[in-house]
């Protein structure tokens, strides 16, 4: 039970409770450099977990998340970041690499940015489920740089006629929850 509760807190995926915030200023007209920057940060996060590289992990997570993780691990008689890697390896589903999914858009605001993809989650966050879902990777701005925050995978059914909209370049849906660059809160 203790490990399950701990995993729920540290796991960077799952269902969310979202708070309202204004839509991003220009959700569809982002320069490619933002996408490349965010993809590099997420790639570094994945590499840090795979290689159990504490220095790299600490460089890509926001300081508030690091403080929360330290506190959570200490309350459970564990050490962060060492036990983070053990917990992720033992209990967490495999995190999806962006190259396996279709890029949809990047959204950003003053404090948050999202990479949005769509694809089949089978083998990743949805271990044995052959289902097309969105992959939304959120980042937080800290000291004029971006840090990896969280990943969620809402169902593609959130957007009716998604394939038609993507083919026509109709991305109006990215300005609303959960696609807009608003703070994503994971449920404890």
Secondary structure, DSSP 8 states (H G I E B T S, - for coil): -HHHHHHHHH-S-S-EEE------TTSS---HHHHHHHHHHHHHHHHHHHHT-HHHHHHHB-HHHHHHHHHHHHHTT--TTHHHHHHHHHHS-----GGGSEEEEEEE-SSEEEEEEEEE-BTTTBTT---EEEEEEEEEEETTEEEEEEEE--BGGGSTTHHHHHHHT--GGGGSTTTSS--EEE--
